[in-house]
Amino acid sequence: VGRAAAMAACLGVAGADILPNQPFQVVRPTTNHTSMVPVTEGLQALARHDASISIVSVVGPYHSGKSFLLNALAGDTGVFSVGRRTSPETMGIWLCRTDMRASDGSEVWLMDSEGFFGPGVSESYDAKIFTIASLLGGHLVYNTVKIIDQQAVSLLEMLARRAQLFRTRSSAEPSSAEAPEFLSVRNFPPLTWVVEDFVQELPEEHRGFQDGATAWLRSYLARANFTDGAGEAHGQDDEYFLAKLYKTLKVHTLFLPATSKEHLQDLSRMRWDQLTSEFRDELLLLKQNILHSLEARKFEGKSMRGPTLERALRFIVQALQRGMFHELPSLWATWTTQVAEMSLQDAESWFASLLQGVDNGENPVPVASFNAQADEARSRAQAFYLELLRDFDVRPDLAGLSDRTAARFQQKLILYHERVKRWVQDLIAREKEAFARTLSVVELPVDPEVFRRSGENRTQLIFQEFSAQMRNFEQQGAPVKLGELAKMPVFSQDPGVQLRADLGSLLDSRLLDNQNDIAKHFRDAVNAADEAVENELKANNGRLMGKSRMREMQRAVETMCLQAFDEKLARHRWMMELSQYRKEQADVKTNLIDSRLKSFAESNAQNLVEHFRKALERSITSYRARKQNLAMPVPEGDLEAEHRSLEDSVKSLLDEQAGQAFDLKDTDAYQRARKELKNTLDKGAQECMQKNVELWKVHSDEATRCALQLNEAVWRQCGLTCLFNKVPKSHRSTCQKHLAQCFQRSGTASRMSPAMQWKVFEAWYEKDMAREVATVWNNFTIGSLLIGAIVLALCTTMGRCSQPPPVYGGVGYTDPYMNQPRGGRY
């Protein structure tokens, strides 16, 4: 992280000079760690630094202290990353500009490389790192720890032999090949073997030498080359292979930079003045030895500068990528012709890298900004491409670059469109979520119409703001200089339409919740009304009510029911303005008040019928019992008076069952009972009168026998023309006259009124005279038939005698059937 930050700080501003003590990476390993690739940003920055450069390359096994040694040489322990982990810290190759100057006045740059013999790293890869450091470095530092032993020398010789093989092959190319000088020189740069943390004493046989440490190394070199038993065959030249390969070969030891375990675990925390004095003194001596003879490597006859160093690095790394390391010298001749393709690739890669910085925020940038940034990336990639070709006689292939950048742009555009679609969907989701929260905080129930209008207004406002945001976002901006303009992606459904539909669905759902809540309040109101009706009916249960009292109770029940219904809705007065309120109120009246009261009225009517049935039975029973006690025969007026008194008494007995306030008299049951009682009383009165007449008739037996004798006498004397026994009216009037005469003679007549005498006559005539009356009616019928027959016969005879003969035809003829004059002939 620290190195990435430093590199970003160093390369962050396009065109800015490279800052001292700010390392940046120029080569990084591939994923499988078998080869390496250039770091475009680092090489681009290097190419812009047009100053001569001398490089001090530091190589060695991983975790041998290379980075700390470089920090010490730079005078700042925090330049290169130094870690306390056992895994390698440095990957690839890093460069760092310093404030130091070489002997030729060039800038001193430090090269930190990936440690050798790391886990999972091949020997070939280590050799490539070592070769690059040897070829480009003005002074090579091979760094180890503690001691120099046989194994360390053998490893160094192996790396050096592979580098020498590469140099030998380069020298074997024809002289016409324009190979870079760093491939053709006979000697590698000076080599200093630094042994860090050296606390031992040199072997006794080397202590007396002025440079005992170097003598100690030479003894290992000789021993290393003679261990195979072929020293004599190889000759003396092979004995000092490393010494002959490098200009100078020295060994420099460094004491421990610190003595505590805590400091040794992480030396990056220590300042220069906190290091041990022995280490500082020995390091200053090492620094003087390096800078004393340090010079910039030659490239095309001139000291290596930033652009040439960049080209050299690209040349070597790209050759390594293609597995043609041994052909590097011959490739240099075709480098100029191949640079166009490589420059296209680099420009394409640089454009792809720049595109990575376009639209890399949390949210996608507007289309206009995307077009502007993409166009700027095209311009920078083209400028970079032209810069790469500046020193070569190659015609720029801008059309090819345009095609490559267009393909990269299309890939980026696909990703951009996907991000835009996701962003739009996220916007819609956030708007829906916010709208849902707005709806959820509304305390239900509310006036549905007000809620709907408010929700629709809010939906319209959100839609307008979202549409405005989309319009601003999709503006393409100014025309681009290179390439094509990006546009908004194609949506299956317009986002604004989708948002409006989704918000409408949310509003409809919340309106449904509100409607359900309103319905619940109405159900509660109906339940309260039902409870009020139930309580009122329970309070009057079993009580007999007349029509007036029933109407009063119905009005009270309706009032209490509707009052309870309205009280439940009192918190929300607006509910009483809803059509649902009128419907629910009508249902309450129909289903609760009317139906329940109807049922109650029917039950009350049945109870009244039963009540008055029993009262009627008691009244009739009492009447019949008391009627038997009436004295008869008595004068009709007296009997009527006594019977009326009995009727009043019996009626009052029935009225007593109509309640104390007689509030049951207006009921149909009472009226029916009263009517039935009246019929019973009328019938009883008629029976009493009839019985009274019968009893008077019995008491008038002497007069009736007298009348019968008189009738018999008249019957015997009645001849053919006598009407007594032939005409019922004559017979009735004669019988009445006879009975009246007999009453005059009887003593009971004085106690009977004429009206009673007439009723006694009616009863006697209908019953006692029934047989004789029937005989009179028979005689009357027979006589009437005889007289009718005679009259009919006479009329028939007289009609035939007086009828003139018929005249047929002529004027005045009358058709007896048509009863109208007819003219003409018959």
C-alpha positions in Angstrom: 0.0 0.0 0.0 2.9 2.3 0.9 4.6 1.8 -2.4 1.3 2.2 -4.4 0.7 5.5 -2.6 4.3 6.6 -3.3 4.0 5.7 -6.9 0.7 7.5 -7.2 2.2 10.6 -5.6 5.2 10.4 -8.0 3.2 9.9 -11.2 -0.1 11.5 -10.3 0.3 14.7 -12.3 0.7 14.3 -16.0 3.8 16.0 -17.3 5.2 16.7 -13.8 8.9 15.8 -13.1 9.7 12.7 -11.1 10.2 13.6 -7.4 13.3 12.4 -5.5 12.9 9.6 -3.0 9.6 8.5 -4.6 10.0 4.9 -5.9 7.8 3.8 -8.8 7.5 0.5 -10.6 8.6 0.0 -14.1 8.4 -3.8 -14.5 6.1 -6.2 -12.7 5.9 -10.0 -12.8 3.3 -11.9 -14.7 0.6 -13.8 -12.9 2.5 -17.2 -13.0 5.8 -15.4 -12.2 7.6 -16.8 -15.2 8.1 -13.6 -17.1 7.5 -9.8 -16.7 5.5 -7.0 -18.2 6.2 -3.3 -18.4 4.3 -0.9 -16.2 2.9 1.7 -18.6 2.5 4.5 -16.1 6.0 4.2 -14.8 7.6 4.0 -18.2 5.7 6.9 -19.4 6.9 9.0 -16.5 10.4 7.8 -17.1 10.2 8.8 -20.8 9.3 12.3 -19.8 12.4 12.7 -17.6 15.0 14.0 -20.1 18.1 13.9 -18.0 21.2 11.7 -17.9 20.8 8.8 -15.4 23.3 6.6 -13.6 21.7 3.6 -12.0 22.9 1.7 -8.9 21.3 -1.7 -9.2 20.9 -3.8 -6.0 20.1 -7.5 -6.3 20.3 -10.4 -4.0 18.2 -13.1 -2.3 14.8 -12.1 -1.0 14.8 -10.7 2.6 18.5 -10.0 2.4 18.0 -6.3 3.2 18.2 -4.9 -0.3 15.4 -2.3 0.2 16.9 -1.2 3.6 20.3 -0.9 2.0 18.8 1.4 -0.7 17.1 3.4 1.9 20.4 3.8 3.7 22.1 4.9 0.5 19.3 7.4 -0.1 19.6 8.7 3.5 16.0 8.0 4.3 14.8 4.8 5.9 11.2 5.3 4.6 11.9 5.4 0.9 11.5 1.7 -0.1 9.1 -0.6 1.7 10.7 -2.7 4.4 8.4 -5.3 6.0 8.7 -7.7 8.9 6.9 -10.6 7.0 8.8 -13.6 5.8 7.3 -13.4 2.3 9.0 -11.1 -0.4 8.0 -7.5 -0.2 9.3 -6.1 -3.5 7.9 -7.4 -6.8 9.4 -6.7 -10.2 11.7 -3.7 -10.6 11.4 -0.3 -9.0 13.3 2.9 -9.7 13.9 5.8 -7.4 15.4 9.2 -8.3 17.8 10.6 -5.6 19.5 13.9 -4.9 23.0 12.3 -5.4 25.2 12.9 -8.4 27.6 10.5 -10.1 31.1 11.2 -11.1 30.0 12.3 -14.6 27.4 14.7 -13.1 24.4 12.5 -14.0 21.6 11.9 -11.6 22.0 8.8 -9.4 18.9 6.5 -9.5 18.5 3.5 -7.4 17.0 0.2 -8.8 15.4 -2.1 -6.3 14.6 -5.6 -7.7 12.6 -8.6 -6.6 14.6 -11.0 -4.4 16.1 -14.2 -5.8 15.1 -17.7 -4.8 11.6 -16.6 -3.6 9.0 -19.3 -3.1 7.4 -20.4 -6.3 9.9 -18.4 -8.5 11.9 -20.2 -11.2 15.7 -19.8 -11.6 15.1 -18.4 -15.1 13.1 -15.6 -13.7 15.8 -14.7 -11.2 18.3 -14.8 -14.1 16.2 -12.3 -16.1 16.1 -9.9 -13.1 19.9 -10.2 -12.6 20.5 -9.7 -16.3 18.4 -6.5 -16.5 20.2 -5.1 -13.4 23.6 -6.0 -14.8 22.8 -4.5 -18.3 21.3 -1.3 -17.2 23.1 -0.6 -13.9 26.1 1.7 -13.7 27.2 -0.1 -10.5 25.8 -3.5 -9.4 25.5 -4.3 -5.7 25.0 -8.0 -4.8 23.6 -8.1 -1.3 23.7 -11.0 1.2 23.5 -11.4 5.0 25.9 -12.5 7.6 28.6 -14.4 5.6 30.0 -15.3 2.2 29.9 -19.1 1.8 30.3 -21.6 -1.0 26.6 -21.7 -1.8 26.2 -17.9 -2.1 29.3 -17.7 -4.5 27.9 -20.6 -6.6 24.6 -18.8 -7.0 26.2 -15.6 -8.0 28.4 -17.3 -10.5 25.4 -19.1 -12.0 23.6 -15.8 -12.5 26.7 -14.1 -13.9 27.3 -17.0 -16.3 23.8 -16.6 -17.7 24.3 -12.9 -18.1 27.7 -13.5 -19.7 26.1 -16.0 -22.1 23.6 -13.3 -23.2 26.5 -10.8 -23.6 28.6 -13.3 -25.6 25.7 -14.1 -27.9 25.1 -10.3 -28.4 28.8 -9.8 -29.3 28.6 -12.6 -31.8 26.1 -10.8 -34.0 27.4 -9.1 -37.3 28.9 -5.7 -36.8 26.2 -4.2 -39.0 23.7 -5.0 -36.4 22.9 -1.8 -34.5 23.0 -3.4 -31.1 22.8 -1.1 -28.1 26.1 -0.6 -26.4 24.9 -2.1 -23.1 24.6 -5.4 -25.1 28.1 -5.1 -26.7 30.4 -4.0 -24.0 33.0 -6.5 -22.9 32.6 -5.9 -19.2 29.7 -5.7 -16.9 29.6 -2.7 -14.5 31.6 -2.7 -11.2 30.3 -5.3 -8.7 30.2 -4.8 -5.0 29.3 -7.7 -2.8 27.7 -6.2 0.3 27.5 -8.5 3.4 25.0 -7.0 5.8 24.8 -7.8 9.5 28.4 -8.9 9.5 29.7 -9.3 13.1 32.2 -12.2 12.6 35.9 -11.8 12.2 37.6 -12.5 8.8 39.5 -15.7 8.5 43.0 -15.4 10.0 44.8 -15.8 6.7 43.0 -12.7 5.3 43.2 -10.3 8.2 46.5 -8.8 7.2 45.4 -7.7 3.7 44.4 -4.1 3.0 41.1 -5.4 1.5 40.7 -8.6 3.5 37.0 -9.0 2.7 37.7 -9.1 -1.1 40.6 -11.5 -0.6 38.2 -13.7 1.4 35.8 -13.7 -1.6 38.6 -14.5 -4.1 39.5 -17.5 -2.1 35.9 -18.7 -2.5 36.1 -18.0 -6.2 39.2 -20.1 -6.6 37.7 -22.9 -4.4 34.4 -22.7 -6.2 36.0 -23.2 -9.6 38.3 -26.0 -8.5 35.7 -28.1 -6.7 34.7 -29.9 -9.9 38.3 -31.1 -10.3 38.6 -29.4 -13.7 40.5 -26.4 -12.6 43.6 -27.3 -14.4 41.7 -28.1 -17.6 40.0 -24.7 -17.5 43.2 -22.8 -16.9 43.9 -19.8 -14.7 41.5 -17.5 -16.5 38.5 -19.4 -15.2 39.8 -19.1 -11.7 38.7 -15.5 -11.4 35.6 -15.7 -13.7 33.7 -13.0 -11.7 36.7 -10.8 -11.5 37.3 -11.0 -15.2 33.6 -10.4 -16.0 33.1 -7.3 -13.9 35.2 -4.2 -14.1 36.0 -4.3 -10.5 35.0 -6.8 -7.8 34.9 -5.8 -4.2 33.4 -7.0 -1.0 32.0 -4.5 1.6 30.8 -5.6 5.0 28.2 -3.7 7.1 27.7 -4.0 10.8 24.2 -4.5 12.4 22.1 -1.3 11.8 20.4 -1.9 15.2 20.9 -4.2 18.1 17.4 -4.6 19.6 15.0 -7.3 18.3 12.1 -4.7 18.0 14.2 -2.4 15.8 15.6 -5.2 13.6 12.1 -6.5 12.9 11.1 -3.3 11.3 14.0 -0.9 10.4 11.6 1.4 8.6 10.7 2.9 11.9 14.2 4.0 12.7 15.7 7.3 11.8 19.2 7.7 10.3 20.6 9.0 13.6 19.2 6.0 15.5 21.2 3.5 13.5 24.5 2.1 15.0 27.5 4.3 14.4 29.5 1.3 13.0 26.8 0.8 10.4 26.7 4.5 9.4 30.4 4.7 9.1 30.7 1.6 7.0 27.7 2.7 4.8 29.3 6.1 4.1 32.4 4.4 3.0 30.4 2.1 0.7 28.6 5.1 -0.7 31.8 6.9 -1.5 33.2 3.8 -3.3 30.1 3.5 -5.4 29.8 7.2 -6.4 33.5 7.6 -7.0 33.5 5.7 -10.2 29.8 5.8 -11.1 28.9 6.8 -14.7 25.8 6.6 -16.9 25.6 3.7 -19.3 25.9 4.6 -22.9 23.0 4.3 -25.4 23.4 5.3 -29.0 26.7 7.0 -28.1 25.2 9.2 -25.5 24.7 8.9 -21.8 21.5 7.1 -21.0 18.6 9.4 -20.3 15.0 8.9 -19.3 13.6 8.3 -22.8 16.4 5.9 -23.8 16.2 4.1 -20.5 12.5 3.7 -21.1 13.1 2.3 -24.6 15.8 -0.1 -23.4 13.5 -1.4 -20.6 10.7 -1.9 -23.1 13.0 -3.6 -25.5 14.3 -6.1 -23.0 11.0 -6.8 -21.3 9.1 -7.3 -24.6 11.8 -9.7 -25.8 11.6 -11.6 -22.6 7.8 -11.9 -23.0 8.3 -13.5 -26.4 10.9 -16.0 -25.2 13.5 -14.5 -27.5 16.0 -13.4 -24.9 18.9 -14.9 -26.7 18.0 -13.1 -29.9 17.9 -9.6 -28.4 21.0 -8.3 -30.3 19.5 -9.3 -33.7 16.1 -7.9 -32.7 17.6 -4.5 -32.3 18.1 -4.2 -36.0 14.4 -4.7 -36.5 13.4 -2.6 -33.5 12.7 0.5 -35.5 10.4 -1.4 -37.8 8.7 -3.2 -34.9 8.4 -0.2 -32.7 5.3 1.0 -34.6 3.4 -2.2 -33.6 4.7 -2.1 -30.1 3.9 1.5 -29.8 0.3 0.8 -31.0 0.1 -1.9 -28.4 1.5 0.4 -25.7 -0.8 3.3 -26.8 -3.8 0.9 -26.8 -2.8 -0.4 -23.3 -2.3 3.2 -22.2 -5.7 4.1 -23.5 -7.2 1.1 -21.8 -5.5 2.2 -18.6 -6.9 5.7 -19.0 -10.3 4.3 -19.6 -10.1 2.5 -16.3 -10.0 5.9 -14.7 -13.1 7.0 -16.7 -16.4 6.4 -14.9 -14.7 4.6 -12.0 -16.7 6.3 -9.2 -19.5 4.9 -7.2 -22.0 6.2 -9.6 -21.7 6.5 -13.4 -20.8 9.9 -14.8 -23.2 11.7 -17.1 -23.0 10.9 -20.8 -21.4 14.3 -21.5 -18.7 13.8 -18.9 -18.1 10.2 -20.1 -17.7 11.5 -23.7 -15.4 14.3 -22.6 -13.2 11.9 -20.5 -13.1 9.3 -23.2 -12.2 11.9 -25.8 -9.4 13.2 -23.5 -8.2 9.6 -23.1 -8.1 9.2 -26.9 -6.2 12.4 -27.2 -3.7 11.4 -24.5 -3.3 8.0 -26.0 -2.6 9.5 -29.5 -0.2 12.0 -28.0 1.5 9.2 -26.2 1.7 7.1 -29.4 3.2 10.0 -31.3 5.7 10.6 -28.5 6.8 6.9 -28.7 7.5 7.4 -32.4 9.2 10.7 -32.1 12.7 9.3 -32.4 11.9 6.8 -35.1 11.4 7.2 -38.8 8.0 5.5 -38.7 4.8 6.8 -40.2 2.2 6.9 -37.4 -0.8 4.6 -38.0 -3.5 6.8 -36.5 -6.2 4.8 -38.3 -5.0 1.6 -36.7 -4.8 3.4 -33.3 -8.3 4.7 -33.9 -9.6 1.2 -34.6 -7.9 -0.2 -31.5 -9.2 2.6 -29.3 -12.6 2.2 -30.8 -12.7 -1.5 -29.9 -11.5 -0.6 -26.4 -14.1 2.1 -26.2 -16.9 -0.2 -27.2 -15.9 -2.6 -24.4 -15.9 0.3 -22.0 -19.2 1.5 -23.4 -20.8 -1.8 -22.8 -19.6 -1.7 -19.2 -20.7 1.9 -18.9 -24.2 1.1 -20.3 -24.5 -1.7 -17.7 -23.5 0.6 -14.9 -26.0 3.2 -16.2 -28.7 0.7 -16.2 -27.9 -0.5 -12.8 -27.7 3.1 -11.6 -31.0 4.0 -13.1 -32.6 0.9 -11.5 -31.0 1.9 -8.2 -32.3 5.4 -8.6 -35.8 4.0 -9.2 -35.4 1.7 -6.3 -34.3 4.6 -4.0 -37.2 6.8 -5.2 -39.6 3.9 -4.6 -38.1 3.3 -1.2 -38.3 7.0 -0.2 -41.9 7.2 -1.5 -42.8 4.0 0.4 -41.3 5.6 3.5 -43.3 8.7 2.9 -46.5 6.7 2.5 -45.7 4.5 5.5 -45.4 7.5 7.9 -49.0 8.6 7.0 -51.1 7.5 9.9 -54.1 5.6 8.6 -57.0 6.0 8.1 -57.1 9.3 6.2 -59.5 10.8 3.8 -59.0 8.6 0.7 -59.6 11.4 -1.8 -57.2 13.8 0.0 -54.7 10.9 0.3 -55.0 10.0 -3.4 -54.6 13.6 -4.5 -51.6 14.1 -2.2 -50.0 10.8 -3.4 -50.6 11.6 -7.1 -49.1 15.1 -6.6 -46.0 13.6 -4.9 -45.8 11.0 -7.7 -45.9 13.7 -10.3 -43.2 15.7 -8.6 -40.9 12.7 -8.2 -41.5 11.9 -11.9 -40.7 15.4 -13.0 -37.5 15.6 -10.9 -36.4 12.1 -12.1 -37.2 13.0 -15.8 -35.2 16.2 -15.4 -32.3 14.3 -13.9 -32.4 11.8 -16.8 -32.5 14.6 -19.3 -29.5 16.2 -17.8 -27.7 12.9 -17.5 -28.3 11.8 -21.1 -27.0 15.0 -22.7 -24.1 14.0 -25.0 -22.2 17.3 -24.5 -19.8 18.9 -27.0 -18.7 17.0 -30.2 -15.7 14.8 -29.6 -12.4 15.3 -31.6 -11.7 11.6 -32.0 -13.9 8.6 -32.0 -17.7 8.5 -31.5 -20.1 9.9 -29.0 -21.6 7.6 -26.4 -25.3 7.6 -25.9 -27.7 6.4 -23.2 -28.3 2.7 -23.2 -31.6 1.4 -24.6 -34.1 0.4 -21.9 -36.8 -2.2 -22.4 -39.1 0.3 -20.7 -38.7 4.1 -20.3 -37.3 4.6 -16.8 -39.7 7.5 -16.2 -42.7 5.4 -17.2 -41.4 2.6 -15.1 -40.9 4.8 -12.1 -44.4 6.4 -12.5 -46.0 2.9 -12.8 -44.1 1.6 -9.8 -45.0 4.7 -7.7 -48.6 4.3 -8.8 -48.6 0.7 -7.6 -47.1 1.7 -4.3 -49.8 4.4 -3.9 -52.6 2.0 -4.9 -51.3 -0.5 -2.4 -51.2 2.1 0.4 -54.7 3.4 -0.7 -55.9 -0.2 -0.4 -54.4 -0.4 3.1 -56.2 2.9 3.9 -59.4 1.5 2.5 -59.1 -1.6 4.5 -58.4 0.5 7.6 -61.5 2.6 6.8 -63.5 -0.6 6.4 -62.3 -1.8 9.7 -63.4 1.4 11.4 -66.8 1.0 9.8 -67.0 -2.6 11.0 -66.2 -1.4 14.5 -68.9 1.2 14.1 -71.4 -1.4 12.9 -70.4 -3.6 15.9 -70.9 -0.7 18.3 -74.3 0.0 16.7 -75.2 -3.7 16.9 -74.1 -3.8 20.6 -76.3 -0.7 21.3 -79.3 -2.3 19.6 -78.7 -5.6 21.5 -78.5 -3.8 24.9 -81.6 -1.9 24.3 -83.6 -4.9 23.1 -82.3 -6.9 26.0 -83.5 -4.2 28.4 -87.0 -4.5 26.9 -86.9 -8.3 26.5 -90.1 -9.9 27.9 -91.9 -6.6 28.2 -95.2 -6.3 26.4 -95.5 -3.2 24.3 -98.3 -1.5 22.5 -97.9 0.2 19.2 -97.2 3.6 20.7 -94.6 2.2 23.1 -93.1 0.1 20.3 -92.7 3.2 18.1 -91.1 5.0 21.0 -88.7 2.1 21.5 -88.0 1.9 17.8 -87.1 5.6 17.7 -84.9 5.2 20.8 -83.2 2.1 19.4 -82.6 3.9 16.1 -81.2 7.0 17.9 -78.9 5.0 20.1 -77.8 2.8 17.3 -76.9 5.6 14.9 -75.4 7.5 17.8 -73.1 4.6 18.7 -72.3 4.3 15.0 -71.3 7.9 14.7 -69.4 8.0 18.0 -67.1 5.3 16.6 -66.3 7.5 13.6 -66.1 10.7 15.7 -62.3 10.8 15.5 -62.5 10.9 11.7 -65.3 13.3 10.8 -64.4 13.1 7.2 -65.7 9.5 7.1 -69.2 10.9 7.5 -68.8 12.6 4.1 -68.0 9.4 2.3 -70.5 7.5 0.2 -69.5 4.4 2.1 -70.8 6.1 5.3 -74.3 6.5 3.7 -74.2 2.9 2.5 -73.1 1.6 5.8 -75.6 3.7 7.6 -78.4 2.4 5.3 -77.2 -1.2 6.0 -77.3 -0.5 9.7 -80.8 0.7 9.4 -81.8 -2.3 7.3 -79.8 -5.1 8.8 -79.6 -4.0 12.4 -82.5 -1.7 13.2 -85.2 -2.8 10.9 -84.5 -6.5 10.9 -83.9 -6.7 14.6 -86.9 -4.5 15.5 -89.0 -6.5 13.1 -88.0 -9.7 14.8 -88.6 -8.1 18.2 -92.0 -6.8 17.1 -92.9 -10.2 15.8 -91.9 -11.7 19.1 -93.8 -9.0 21.0 -96.9 -9.6 18.8 -96.8 -13.3 19.5 -96.5 -12.6 23.2 -99.4 -10.2 23.0 -101.5 -12.8 21.2 -100.7 -15.3 23.9 -101.2 -12.8 26.6 -104.6 -11.6 25.4 -105.6 -15.2 24.5 -105.3 -16.1 28.1 -107.0 -12.9 29.2 -109.8 -13.5 26.8 -110.2 -17.1 28.1 -110.4 -15.8 31.6 -112.9 -13.1 30.6 -115.1 -15.5 28.7 -115.0 -18.1 31.5 -115.9 -15.4 34.0 -118.7 -14.1 31.7 -120.2 -17.5 31.1 -120.1 -18.3 34.8 -121.8 -15.1 35.8 -124.3 -15.2 32.9 -125.8 -18.3 34.4 -126.7 -16.3 37.5 -128.9 -13.8 35.5 -132.6 -14.0 36.7 -135.2 -14.9 33.9 -137.7 -14.4 32.7 -137.6 -10.7 33.4 -138.6 -7.7 31.4 -136.4 -7.2 28.4 -135.2 -3.9 29.6 -134.1 -5.3 32.9 -132.3 -8.2 31.3 -130.5 -5.8 28.9 -129.4 -3.6 31.8 -128.1 -6.6 33.8 -126.4 -8.0 30.8 -124.8 -4.6 30.0 -123.5 -4.5 33.5 -122.1 -7.9 33.1 -120.5 -6.9 29.8 -118.8 -3.9 31.4 -117.5 -6.0 34.2 -116.1 -8.6 31.8 -114.6 -5.9 29.5 -112.9 -4.2 32.4 -111.4 -7.6 33.3 -109.9 -7.7 29.8 -108.8 -4.1 29.9 -106.9 -4.8 33.1 -104.6 -7.0 31.0 -103.8 -4.1 28.7 -101.4 -2.6 31.3 -101.8 0.0 34.0 -101.7 2.8 31.5 -103.7 0.8 29.1 -100.8 1.1 26.6 -101.7 -2.3 25.1 -105.1 -1.2 23.9 -103.6 0.0 20.6 -102.3 -3.4 19.7 -104.0 -5.7 17.2 -104.0 -8.5 19.7 -106.0 -6.4 22.1 -108.4 -5.3 19.4 -108.9 -8.9 18.2 -109.4 -10.1 21.8 -111.8 -7.2 22.4 -113.7 -8.0 19.1 -113.9 -11.7 20.0 -115.1 -10.8 23.5 -117.7 -8.5 22.0 -118.9 -11.2 19.7 -119.0 -13.6 22.6 -121.0 -11.0 24.7 -123.3 -10.2 21.8 -124.0 -13.8 21.2 -124.4 -14.3 24.9 -126.8 -11.4 25.0 -128.8 -12.8 22.1 -128.9 -16.2 23.8 -130.1 -14.5 27.1 -132.8 -12.6 25.2 -133.8 -15.8 23.4 -133.8 -17.8 26.6 -135.8 -15.0 28.2 -138.3 -15.2 25.4 -138.4 -19.0 25.7 -139.0 -18.7 29.4 -141.8 -16.2 28.8 -143.2 -18.5 26.2 -143.2 -21.2 28.7 -145.0 -18.9 31.2 -147.4 -18.0 28.4 -148.5 -21.6 27.8 -152.2 -20.9 28.7 -152.3 -18.1 26.1 -150.7 -20.2 23.4 -153.1 -23.1 24.0 -156.0 -20.6 23.7 -154.6 -19.3 20.5 -154.3 -22.8 19.1 -157.9 -23.5 19.8 -159.0 -20.3 18.1 -156.9 -21.3 15.0 -158.4 -24.7 14.9 -161.8 -23.3 14.9 -161.1 -21.0 12.0 -159.4 -23.8 10.1 -162.5 -26.0 10.4 -164.8 -23.2 9.1 -162.4 -22.1 6.3 -163.9 -23.0 2.8 -162.5 -22.7 -0.7 -162.4 -18.9 -0.7 -161.0 -18.7 2.9 -157.5 -17.3 2.9 -156.5 -18.4 6.4 -155.3 -21.8 5.4 -154.1 -20.8 1.9 -152.2 -17.5 2.3 -149.2 -17.4 4.8 -149.6 -13.7 5.5 -153.2 -14.1 6.3 -152.5 -17.1 8.4 -149.7 -15.3 10.4 -151.8 -12.2 11.0 -154.8 -14.3 12.2 -152.5 -16.3 14.5 -151.1 -13.1 16.0 -154.5 -11.7 16.6 -155.6 -14.9 18.3 -152.6 -14.9 20.6 -153.1 -11.2 21.4 -156.7 -12.0 22.4 -155.5 -14.9 24.6 -152.9 -12.7 26.2 -155.7 -10.3 27.2 -157.4 -13.2 28.9 -154.2 -14.5 30.6 -152.7 -13.1 33.8 -149.1 -13.1 32.5 -149.9 -10.4 29.9 -149.7 -7.8 32.6 -146.0 -8.6 33.2 -145.0 -8.6 29.6 -144.5 -5.6 27.4 -146.0 -5.6 23.9 -142.5 -6.1 22.5 -142.0 -9.2 24.6 -145.4 -10.4 23.6 -144.4 -10.0 19.9 -141.2 -11.9 20.5 -143.2 -14.7 22.4 -145.5 -14.8 19.3 -142.5 -15.0 17.0 -141.0 -17.9 19.0 -144.4 -19.7 19.3 -145.2 -19.2 15.6 -141.8 -20.5 14.4 -141.6 -23.5 16.7 -145.1 -24.6 17.8 -146.9 -23.5 14.6 -144.2 -24.8 12.3 -146.2 -27.8 11.0 -149.4 -25.8 10.4 -147.4 -23.0 8.8 -145.8 -25.5 6.4 -149.3 -26.8 5.5 -150.4 -23.2 4.7 -147.4 -22.7 2.5 -148.1 -25.9 0.6 -151.6 -24.8 0.0 -150.4 -21.5 -1.1 -148.0 -23.0 -3.6 -150.6 -25.4 -5.0 -153.2 -22.6 -5.3 -150.7 -20.3 -7.0 -149.8 -22.9 -9.5 -153.5 -23.6 -10.3 -154.3 -20.0 -10.7 -151.3 -19.5 -12.9 -152.2 -22.4 -15.2 -155.7 -21.1 -15.6 -154.5 -17.6 -16.4 -152.0 -18.9 -18.9 -154.7 -21.1 -20.6 -157.0 -18.2 -20.8 -154.4 -15.9 -22.2 -153.4 -18.4 -24.8 -157.0 -18.9 -25.9 -157.7 -15.2 -26.1 -154.6 -14.5 -28.1 -155.4 -16.9 -30.8 -159.0 -15.6 -31.3 -157.9 -12.0 -31.6 -154.9 -12.4 -34.0 -155.6 -11.1 -37.7 -154.5 -13.2 -40.7 -151.0 -12.4 -41.9 -150.3 -10.2 -44.9 -147.2 -11.0 -46.8 -145.4 -8.3 -48.7 -146.6 -4.8 -49.6 -146.1 -1.6 -47.9 -146.6 -1.6 -44.1 -145.4 -5.1 -43.6 -143.7 -5.6 -40.2 -141.2 -8.4 -39.6 -142.0 -9.8 -36.2 -138.4 -10.8 -35.7 -136.7 -7.5 -36.7 -139.4 -5.3 -35.2 -138.9 -2.7 -38.0 -140.8 -1.8 -41.2 -139.6 -3.6 -44.4 -140.4 -2.4 -47.9 -140.6 -4.3 -51.1 -141.8 -7.7 -51.8 -141.4 -10.7 -49.4 
